[in-house]
């Protein structure tokens, strides 16, 4: 795809998200979501391999279904209340339909079935857009009417996502599927926290986007499609794999890494509101997720897969004088923020 066309399509995706975030009319929101989805489709299938096209078609069908549900619920609500405003009181049918539509958009359980398969069929750069940027607009919508719907609905969706994200990633060896189930689990944490503090949920979302972007860019840089590839890369680029391990553990929430603040904030608001049983269930889901995060670190650093002896010392003789890749600086900055930015996030949490 020509670079000018790619830039134009990406700007259209960004414009669609901005329209959704800044609008208070359901019809304009639906237009913004469709604009973003239709502009993203050519970007996703730019490689035009059979697996890539299959994942793109699945993504389009799921997004079309969720957009239809969202428009249908908005029509029902407008018919009953006479208003297209997102601040209007929602009836039960519109609430359930909107929750399903946004859960499909984001990939929340129990509407998560499409997300791991689609992410597995996309290259890392395209998968990065689906796993990060495309979640912003639906999450902002979810936050906007979180105070208008029963709290138990968000708790059910969030808790189910955390448990499904933990169980689903246990037996995976494909890096993109592990990241997909990790995304499902982290979205559950953010959705649960949004019922008690929107500011804290927004901060959690920003931290998640930074860490996930760093992991996707590093995995693309290392061409680490599976855990075995990550182990081979550890012999060729030890520093990059060390950054990958620390960033993944940060996403898992280990202190004192930056991602620990995601878990800490959610527990803080849940315990303050008296949800001790829910906190225990979330801890169990977090431990499940931590198992496959540690598995990535274990396979990358402590297990030596069968390989030629020459490749074991290849990194020592790699005197590469070519200039750095364009995204090397972005990887360095994002990894630094993902690992040691915990002190910078403390004032934000105190203000929330």
The 8 nearest C-alpha neighbors of each residue, nearest first, counted from 0:
[[1, 2, 45, 5, 4, 42, 3, 46],
 [2, 0, 4, 3, 5, 6, 45, 7],
 [1, 3, 5, 4, 6, 0, 7, 8],
 [4, 2, 6, 5, 1, 7, 0, 8],
 [5, 3, 7, 1, 2, 6, 8, 0],
 [4, 6, 2, 8, 3, 7, 9, 1],
 [5, 7, 9, 3, 4, 8, 10, 2],
 [6, 8, 4, 10, 5, 9, 3, 11],
 [9, 7, 11, 5, 38, 10, 6, 4],
 [8, 10, 12, 6, 11, 7, 5, 13],
 [11, 9, 13, 7, 12, 8, 14, 6],
 [10, 12, 14, 8, 9, 13, 38, 15],
 [11, 13, 35, 9, 15, 10, 14, 38],
 [14, 12, 10, 16, 11, 15, 17, 9],
 [15, 13, 11, 17, 16, 12, 10, 18],
 [14, 16, 31, 35, 18, 12, 34, 13],
 [15, 17, 19, 13, 18, 14, 136, 20],
 [16, 18, 14, 20, 19, 15, 21, 13],
 [19, 17, 15, 31, 21, 16, 20, 22],
 [20, 18, 28, 16, 31, 17, 22, 21],
 [19, 21, 17, 18, 22, 136, 16, 139],
 [22, 20, 18, 19, 17, 23, 16, 28],
 [23, 21, 19, 24, 20, 18, 28, 27],
 [22, 24, 85, 84, 25, 21, 28, 86],
 [23, 25, 84, 83, 27, 26, 22, 85],
 [26, 24, 28, 27, 83, 29, 85, 73],
 [25, 27, 29, 28, 24, 30, 83, 70],
 [28, 26, 30, 29, 24, 25, 31, 22],
 [29, 27, 19, 25, 31, 26, 30, 24],
 [28, 30, 26, 32, 27, 31, 25, 33],
 [31, 29, 27, 33, 28, 32, 34, 26],
 [32, 30, 15, 34, 28, 19, 18, 29],
 [33, 31, 29, 35, 34, 30, 15, 36],
 [34, 32, 36, 30, 35, 31, 37, 29],
 [35, 33, 31, 15, 37, 32, 36, 30],
 [34, 36, 12, 15, 32, 38, 33, 37],
 [37, 35, 33, 39, 38, 34, 32, 40],
 [36, 38, 34, 39, 40, 35, 33, 41],
 [39, 37, 8, 35, 36, 40, 12, 11],
 [40, 38, 36, 42, 37, 41, 35, 43],
 [39, 41, 43, 42, 37, 38, 36, 44],
 [42, 40, 44, 43, 39, 45, 38, 37],
 [43, 41, 39, 45, 40, 44, 5, 125],
 [42, 44, 40, 41, 45, 125, 55, 39],
 [45, 43, 47, 41, 46, 52, 42, 51],
 [44, 46, 42, 47, 43, 41, 0, 51],
 [47, 45, 44, 48, 51, 43, 52, 122],
 [48, 46, 44, 45, 52, 51, 49, 50],
 [47, 49, 51, 50, 46, 52, 44, 53],
 [50, 48, 52, 51, 53, 47, 54, 120],
 [51, 49, 53, 120, 52, 48, 54, 121],
 [50, 52, 48, 120, 54, 49, 53, 121],
 [51, 53, 55, 49, 54, 44, 50, 47],
 [54, 52, 50, 56, 55, 51, 49, 57],
 [55, 53, 117, 57, 120, 51, 52, 56],
 [56, 54, 52, 58, 53, 57, 44, 43],
 [57, 55, 59, 53, 58, 54, 52, 60],
 [58, 56, 54, 60, 55, 59, 61, 53],
 [57, 59, 55, 61, 56, 60, 62, 54],
 [58, 60, 56, 62, 57, 61, 63, 55],
 [61, 59, 63, 57, 62, 58, 56, 64],
 [62, 60, 64, 58, 63, 59, 57, 65],
 [61, 63, 65, 59, 64, 60, 66, 58],
 [62, 64, 60, 66, 61, 65, 59, 67],
 [65, 63, 61, 67, 62, 66, 60, 68],
 [64, 66, 100, 68, 62, 67, 63, 103],
 [67, 65, 69, 63, 68, 64, 62, 70],
 [66, 68, 64, 70, 65, 69, 71, 63],
 [69, 67, 71, 65, 66, 70, 100, 96],
 [68, 70, 66, 72, 67, 71, 97, 100],
 [71, 69, 73, 67, 72, 68, 74, 66],
 [70, 72, 68, 74, 73, 69, 67, 75],
 [73, 71, 93, 75, 69, 74, 70, 96],
 [72, 74, 70, 76, 71, 75, 77, 25],
 [75, 73, 77, 71, 72, 76, 78, 70],
 [76, 74, 78, 72, 73, 77, 71, 79],
 [75, 77, 73, 79, 78, 74, 80, 72],
 [78, 76, 81, 82, 74, 80, 83, 79],
 [79, 77, 75, 76, 81, 80, 74, 82],
 [78, 80, 76, 77, 81, 75, 82, 90],
 [81, 79, 77, 82, 78, 76, 87, 88],
 [80, 82, 77, 78, 79, 83, 76, 87],
 [81, 83, 77, 80, 84, 87, 76, 78],
 [84, 82, 77, 24, 25, 85, 73, 81],
 [83, 85, 24, 86, 82, 87, 23, 25],
 [84, 86, 87, 23, 24, 25, 83, 144],
 [87, 85, 84, 88, 144, 23, 143, 147],
 [88, 86, 85, 84, 89, 82, 80, 83],
 [87, 89, 86, 90, 147, 80, 85, 76],
 [90, 88, 94, 93, 87, 76, 91, 147],
 [89, 91, 93, 92, 94, 88, 76, 79],
 [90, 92, 94, 93, 95, 89, 96, 148],
 [93, 91, 95, 94, 90, 96, 72, 75],
 [92, 94, 72, 96, 90, 91, 95, 97],
 [95, 93, 91, 97, 92, 96, 89, 98],
 [94, 96, 98, 92, 97, 93, 99, 91],
 [95, 97, 93, 99, 98, 94, 72, 68],
 [98, 96, 100, 94, 99, 69, 95, 93],
 [97, 99, 95, 101, 96, 100, 102, 94],
 [98, 100, 102, 96, 97, 101, 103, 95],
 [101, 99, 65, 97, 103, 102, 98, 68],
 [100, 102, 104, 103, 98, 99, 137, 97],
 [101, 103, 107, 99, 105, 104, 100, 106],
 [104, 102, 106, 100, 101, 110, 105, 65],
 [105, 103, 101, 102, 106, 62, 100, 65],
 [104, 106, 102, 134, 103, 107, 101, 137],
 [107, 105, 111, 103, 102, 104, 114, 110],
 [108, 106, 102, 111, 110, 160, 105, 183],
 [109, 107, 160, 110, 111, 159, 156, 106],
 [108, 110, 111, 107, 159, 160, 156, 112],
 [111, 109, 108, 103, 107, 112, 102, 106],
 [112, 110, 106, 108, 107, 109, 113, 114],
 [111, 113, 110, 114, 115, 109, 106, 116],
 [114, 112, 111, 116, 115, 117, 57, 58],
 [113, 115, 117, 116, 111, 112, 106, 118],
 [116, 114, 179, 176, 118, 117, 113, 119],
 [117, 115, 119, 118, 114, 113, 120, 54],
 [118, 116, 54, 114, 120, 119, 115, 113],
 [117, 119, 115, 121, 120, 116, 126, 114],
 [118, 120, 116, 175, 117, 121, 176, 115],
 [121, 119, 54, 51, 117, 118, 50, 116],
 [120, 122, 118, 126, 51, 119, 125, 123],
 [123, 121, 125, 124, 126, 120, 119, 118],
 [122, 124, 126, 125, 219, 127, 215, 121],
 [123, 125, 127, 126, 122, 128, 219, 215],
 [126, 124, 127, 128, 122, 123, 43, 121],
 [125, 127, 123, 129, 128, 124, 121, 118],
 [126, 128, 124, 130, 125, 129, 123, 131],
 [129, 127, 132, 131, 125, 126, 130, 133],
 [130, 128, 126, 133, 127, 131, 132, 125],
 [131, 129, 127, 128, 126, 132, 133, 134],
 [132, 130, 128, 134, 133, 129, 208, 127],
 [131, 133, 128, 134, 135, 129, 130, 127],
 [132, 134, 129, 135, 131, 128, 136, 130],
 [135, 133, 132, 105, 131, 137, 136, 138],
 [134, 136, 138, 132, 133, 137, 139, 131],
 [135, 137, 139, 138, 16, 134, 20, 19],
 [138, 136, 140, 139, 134, 135, 101, 141],
 [139, 137, 141, 140, 135, 136, 134, 142],
 [138, 140, 142, 136, 141, 137, 143, 135],
 [141, 139, 143, 137, 138, 142, 136, 144],
 [140, 142, 138, 139, 143, 144, 145, 137],
 [141, 143, 139, 145, 140, 144, 138, 193],
 [144, 142, 140, 141, 145, 139, 146, 85],
 [143, 145, 147, 146, 142, 141, 140, 148],
 [146, 144, 142, 147, 143, 148, 141, 194],
 [145, 147, 144, 148, 194, 143, 149, 150],
 [148, 146, 144, 145, 88, 149, 89, 86],
 [147, 149, 146, 145, 150, 144, 94, 89],
 [150, 148, 151, 152, 147, 153, 146, 145],
 [151, 149, 152, 153, 154, 148, 194, 145],
 [150, 152, 154, 153, 149, 155, 156, 148],
 [153, 151, 155, 150, 154, 149, 156, 148],
 [154, 152, 156, 155, 151, 150, 157, 191],
 [153, 155, 151, 157, 191, 152, 156, 158],
 [156, 154, 152, 158, 153, 157, 151, 159],
 [155, 157, 153, 159, 154, 158, 160, 152],
 [158, 187, 156, 160, 154, 191, 159, 155],
 [157, 159, 161, 155, 160, 156, 154, 187],
 [158, 160, 162, 156, 157, 161, 108, 163],
 [161, 159, 108, 187, 157, 163, 184, 158],
 [160, 162, 184, 158, 164, 187, 159, 284],
 [161, 163, 284, 165, 159, 164, 160, 166],
 [164, 162, 160, 166, 165, 161, 167, 159],
 [165, 163, 184, 180, 161, 183, 167, 162],
 [164, 166, 288, 287, 162, 163, 284, 167],
 [167, 165, 163, 168, 169, 164, 162, 287],
 [168, 166, 164, 165, 163, 169, 180, 170],
 [167, 169, 177, 171, 180, 166, 170, 165],
 [168, 170, 166, 291, 167, 171, 165, 290],
 [169, 171, 168, 172, 167, 291, 166, 177],
 [172, 170, 168, 173, 169, 177, 176, 167],
 [171, 173, 225, 226, 174, 170, 177, 176],
 [174, 172, 225, 176, 175, 171, 224, 177],
 [173, 175, 225, 177, 224, 176, 178, 172],
 [174, 176, 178, 119, 177, 173, 179, 118],
 [177, 175, 179, 115, 178, 173, 174, 119],
 [176, 178, 174, 168, 179, 180, 175, 181],
 [177, 179, 181, 175, 176, 180, 182, 174],
 [180, 178, 176, 115, 182, 181, 177, 175],
 [181, 179, 164, 183, 182, 177, 168, 178],
 [180, 182, 178, 184, 179, 183, 164, 177],
 [181, 183, 179, 185, 180, 184, 186, 178],
 [184, 182, 180, 164, 186, 181, 185, 160],
 [183, 185, 161, 164, 187, 181, 160, 182],
 [186, 184, 188, 182, 187, 183, 181, 189],
 [185, 187, 189, 183, 188, 184, 182, 190],
 [157, 186, 188, 160, 184, 190, 161, 185],
 [189, 187, 185, 191, 186, 190, 157, 192],
 [188, 190, 186, 192, 200, 187, 191, 193],
 [189, 191, 193, 187, 192, 188, 157, 186],
 [192, 190, 157, 188, 154, 193, 189, 194],
 [191, 193, 189, 194, 265, 190, 195, 200],
 [194, 192, 197, 200, 190, 196, 195, 191],
 [193, 195, 192, 191, 196, 145, 150, 190],
 [196, 194, 193, 192, 268, 197, 191, 269],
 [197, 195, 193, 199, 198, 194, 192, 200],
 [196, 198, 193, 200, 199, 201, 195, 142],
 [199, 197, 201, 200, 196, 351, 202, 193],
 [198, 200, 202, 196, 201, 197, 351, 203],
 [201, 199, 197, 203, 193, 189, 198, 202],
 [200, 202, 204, 198, 203, 199, 197, 205],
 [203, 201, 199, 205, 204, 200, 206, 198],
 [204, 202, 200, 206, 261, 201, 205, 207],
 [203, 205, 201, 207, 202, 206, 200, 208],
 [204, 206, 202, 208, 207, 203, 201, 209],
 [207, 205, 203, 209, 208, 204, 210, 202],
 [206, 208, 204, 210, 205, 209, 211, 203],
 [209, 207, 205, 211, 206, 210, 131, 212],
 [208, 210, 206, 212, 207, 211, 333, 213],
 [211, 209, 337, 213, 207, 212, 208, 206],
 [212, 210, 214, 208, 213, 209, 207, 215],
 [213, 211, 215, 209, 214, 210, 208, 216],
 [212, 214, 210, 216, 333, 211, 215, 334],
 [215, 213, 211, 217, 212, 216, 218, 210],
 [214, 216, 218, 212, 217, 213, 123, 219],
 [215, 217, 219, 213, 218, 214, 220, 212],
 [218, 216, 220, 214, 219, 215, 213, 221],
 [219, 217, 215, 221, 223, 220, 216, 222],
 [218, 220, 222, 216, 217, 221, 123, 215],
 [219, 221, 217, 218, 222, 216, 223, 215],
 [220, 222, 218, 223, 219, 217, 232, 229],
 [223, 221, 219, 220, 218, 224, 228, 229],
 [222, 224, 228, 229, 218, 221, 225, 219],
 [223, 225, 174, 222, 173, 228, 175, 226],
 [226, 224, 173, 174, 228, 227, 223, 172],
 [225, 227, 229, 228, 172, 230, 298, 174],
 [226, 228, 230, 225, 229, 231, 304, 298],
 [229, 227, 223, 231, 225, 230, 226, 232],
 [228, 230, 223, 226, 232, 227, 231, 299],
 [231, 229, 299, 227, 233, 228, 232, 298],
 [230, 232, 228, 233, 229, 234, 227, 235],
 [233, 231, 235, 229, 234, 230, 236, 228],
 [232, 234, 237, 230, 231, 236, 240, 235],
 [235, 233, 232, 231, 311, 236, 237, 314],
 [236, 234, 314, 232, 233, 313, 237, 231],
 [235, 237, 233, 239, 238, 232, 234, 314],
 [238, 236, 233, 240, 239, 234, 241, 235],
 [239, 237, 241, 240, 236, 242, 233, 243],
 [240, 238, 242, 241, 236, 237, 243, 217],
 [239, 241, 243, 237, 242, 233, 238, 244],
 [242, 240, 238, 244, 243, 239, 237, 245],
 [241, 243, 239, 245, 240, 244, 246, 238],
 [242, 244, 240, 246, 241, 245, 247, 239],
 [245, 243, 241, 247, 296, 242, 246, 248],
 [244, 246, 248, 242, 247, 243, 249, 241],
 [247, 245, 249, 243, 248, 244, 242, 337],
 [248, 246, 250, 244, 249, 245, 243, 292],
 [249, 247, 251, 245, 250, 246, 253, 292],
 [248, 250, 258, 246, 256, 252, 251, 247],
 [251, 249, 247, 258, 248, 252, 246, 210],
 [250, 252, 248, 249, 289, 253, 292, 247],
 [253, 251, 259, 258, 249, 250, 262, 254],
 [252, 254, 259, 249, 251, 256, 248, 255],
 [255, 253, 256, 259, 252, 257, 249, 258],
 [254, 256, 253, 259, 257, 341, 339, 338],
 [257, 255, 254, 338, 249, 258, 259, 339],
 [256, 258, 341, 338, 259, 337, 340, 249],
 [259, 257, 249, 252, 250, 260, 261, 256],
 [258, 260, 252, 254, 253, 257, 261, 262],
 [259, 261, 263, 258, 262, 264, 257, 341],
 [262, 260, 203, 259, 258, 264, 263, 265],
 [263, 261, 265, 260, 264, 259, 266, 252],
 [262, 264, 260, 266, 265, 261, 267, 259],
 [265, 263, 267, 266, 262, 261, 260, 268],
 [264, 266, 262, 267, 192, 268, 263, 269],
 [267, 265, 269, 263, 264, 268, 270, 262],
 [266, 268, 264, 265, 270, 269, 263, 271],
 [267, 269, 271, 265, 266, 270, 272, 264],
 [270, 268, 266, 272, 274, 271, 267, 265],
 [271, 269, 273, 272, 267, 274, 268, 275],
 [270, 272, 268, 269, 273, 267, 274, 266],
 [271, 273, 269, 270, 274, 268, 195, 275],
 [272, 274, 270, 271, 275, 269, 276, 268],
 [275, 273, 269, 277, 270, 276, 272, 278],
 [274, 276, 278, 277, 273, 270, 279, 269],
 [277, 275, 279, 278, 274, 280, 273, 281],
 [278, 276, 280, 274, 279, 275, 281, 269],
 [277, 279, 275, 281, 276, 280, 282, 274],
 [280, 278, 282, 276, 281, 277, 283, 275],
 [281, 279, 277, 283, 282, 278, 284, 276],
 [280, 282, 284, 278, 283, 279, 285, 277],
 [281, 283, 285, 279, 280, 284, 286, 278],
 [284, 282, 286, 280, 281, 285, 279, 287],
 [285, 283, 162, 281, 287, 165, 282, 286],
 [284, 286, 282, 288, 283, 287, 281, 289],
 [287, 285, 289, 283, 288, 284, 282, 290],
 [288, 286, 165, 284, 290, 285, 289, 283],
 [289, 287, 165, 285, 290, 286, 291, 284],
 [288, 290, 286, 292, 287, 251, 291, 293],
 [291, 289, 293, 287, 288, 292, 294, 286],
 [290, 292, 294, 293, 289, 169, 288, 295],
 [293, 291, 289, 295, 294, 290, 248, 247],
 [294, 292, 296, 290, 291, 295, 297, 289],
 [293, 295, 291, 297, 292, 296, 298, 290],
 [296, 294, 292, 298, 293, 297, 299, 291],
 [295, 297, 293, 299, 244, 294, 298, 300],
 [298, 296, 294, 301, 295, 300, 299, 293],
 [299, 297, 302, 295, 296, 300, 301, 294],
 [298, 300, 230, 296, 297, 229, 295, 233],
 [299, 301, 297, 298, 302, 296, 230, 233],
 [302, 300, 297, 298, 299, 303, 296, 230],
 [303, 301, 298, 300, 304, 297, 299, 230],
 [304, 302, 305, 301, 230, 298, 300, 299],
 [303, 305, 306, 302, 227, 230, 231, 298],
 [306, 304, 303, 307, 308, 231, 227, 302],
 [307, 305, 304, 308, 310, 311, 231, 303],
 [306, 308, 309, 310, 311, 305, 304, 312],
 [307, 309, 311, 310, 306, 312, 313, 305],
 [308, 310, 311, 307, 312, 313, 306, 314],
 [311, 309, 313, 308, 312, 307, 234, 306],
 [312, 310, 308, 309, 234, 313, 307, 235],
 [311, 313, 310, 314, 315, 309, 234, 316],
 [314, 312, 310, 315, 316, 311, 235, 317],
 [313, 315, 235, 317, 316, 312, 236, 234],
 [314, 316, 313, 312, 317, 318, 235, 311],
 [317, 315, 314, 313, 318, 312, 319, 235],
 [316, 318, 314, 319, 315, 313, 235, 320],
 [319, 317, 316, 320, 315, 314, 321, 313],
 [318, 320, 317, 321, 322, 316, 323, 314],
 [319, 321, 318, 322, 323, 317, 324, 316],
 [320, 322, 319, 323, 324, 318, 317, 325],
 [323, 321, 320, 324, 319, 325, 327, 326],
 [322, 324, 327, 325, 321, 326, 328, 320],
 [323, 325, 327, 326, 322, 328, 321, 220],
 [326, 324, 327, 323, 328, 329, 322, 330],
 [325, 327, 329, 328, 324, 330, 216, 323],
 [328, 326, 330, 324, 329, 325, 331, 323],
 [327, 329, 331, 330, 326, 332, 325, 324],
 [328, 330, 326, 332, 327, 331, 333, 325],
 [331, 329, 327, 333, 328, 332, 213, 334],
 [332, 330, 328, 334, 329, 333, 335, 327],
 [331, 333, 335, 329, 334, 330, 328, 336],
 [334, 332, 336, 330, 213, 335, 331, 329],
 [335, 333, 337, 331, 336, 332, 213, 330],
 [334, 336, 332, 338, 333, 337, 339, 331],
 [337, 335, 340, 333, 334, 338, 339, 332],
 [336, 338, 334, 210, 335, 257, 246, 333],
 [337, 339, 256, 335, 257, 336, 340, 334],
 [338, 340, 341, 336, 256, 335, 257, 337],
 [339, 341, 336, 343, 257, 342, 338, 337],
 [340, 342, 257, 344, 343, 339, 256, 345],
 [343, 341, 345, 344, 340, 339, 346, 257],
 [344, 342, 340, 341, 345, 346, 347, 339],
 [343, 345, 347, 341, 342, 346, 348, 340],
 [344, 346, 348, 347, 342, 343, 349, 341],
 [347, 345, 349, 348, 344, 350, 343, 342],
 [348, 346, 350, 344, 345, 349, 351, 202],
 [349, 347, 351, 345, 350, 346, 344, 199],
 [348, 350, 346, 351, 347, 345, 344, 199],
 [349, 351, 347, 348, 346, 198, 345, 199],
 [350, 348, 349, 198, 199, 347, 196, 197]]
